[in-house]
Amino acid sequence: MPLVSWTENDAVQSARWRSENGAPPPVTVEIADDTLTANAALRHLRAGSSLLWRGDFHNARQLLKAVSRRIDHGSISRKLGISALFRAHRAERAERSQVLGGIVVLLEPGGRLALRRAPDIADACREAYGELEEPTLVSLTELQGVLSAYQWHEQGVPVPALGARIHPRHSVFSPSRSEYVDLVARVPLPTAREQLTAFDIGTGTGVLAAVLARRGVVNVVATDVNPRAVESAQENIERLELTATVTVIETDLFPPGRADLVVCNPPWLPGAPTSALELGVYDEGSAMLRGFLTGLADHLTPGGEGWLVLSDLAEHLELRSRDELRRLIRRAGLEVAGEDSTTPRHGRAADALDLLHAARRQEVTTLWRLRAKAA
């Protein structure tokens, strides 16, 4: 972690810089407190300074909201084509994140926040960062995300298909959109064989592996390349008492061997993720999608199926066509045995004020049942 230095009370201070999103460390650090107005804060932030907050914690949160309201977010024309609108929307969000990320706080060793009215954040920081042994600077926006993620982890996300809660760890994509889980829970299994085996590729929280186990699959191997996701999945499988059925391993895509059913719910949008959490949304170059399709036939037992669970939002944003998806399937030596689809139930699909509403209201999530073509 880079070392950041600044002058405070006529003395040079320093701390390590921590950013889960890979944001660069501050170059210029100025001290800020409750006397700073939102307009002045925005001027400093846009000039490239970072503001180290030394006032009241709740006032810092209010300042963050006030600065956010002052950032121009009405300049994108809705007359743009949908793909241009999407690119402009992402660029605006990136700029907003960069500006707001300039408000920073100092975490003392052990994850203590020495600000008035600051909550006890030690457990949340330990969950996200491990043990902090040195003073550490983080952006206030990141810290808020850490606290929110810790609440999700502690409370869990209800999953109706399981009749239980899944507890995501920090930066692991949460199964808050249940429609894709419901598809895996209801589509008929590929064979009535009693000893059915399955792989869950890119398991994340382990939710789909748990659904398959609850459906009677006797051996599920869940994989993920992200160590934190592996920990999250293992923890959830243990909570659900499914360790006799589900094995979680850290690997890129497929484990060794073949299975009767191979399930994958890759990130739905082609594009470069800008944060750890966006790894669950953006798949740069469609690398995971292509890797799954290319390797699927070699990991299926005779008569087995691969279930690709994928939203078509990329099609409506003109990022990837359905014809392109079908070409990828054919080139991988696969054929479509069937499709089962559902519409989203999340609030953004009905939010007419959302810039991308025209695309979101058409979104459909499909479970593609894939089989290896006969030789």
Disulfide bonds with the S-S distance in Angstrom:
none
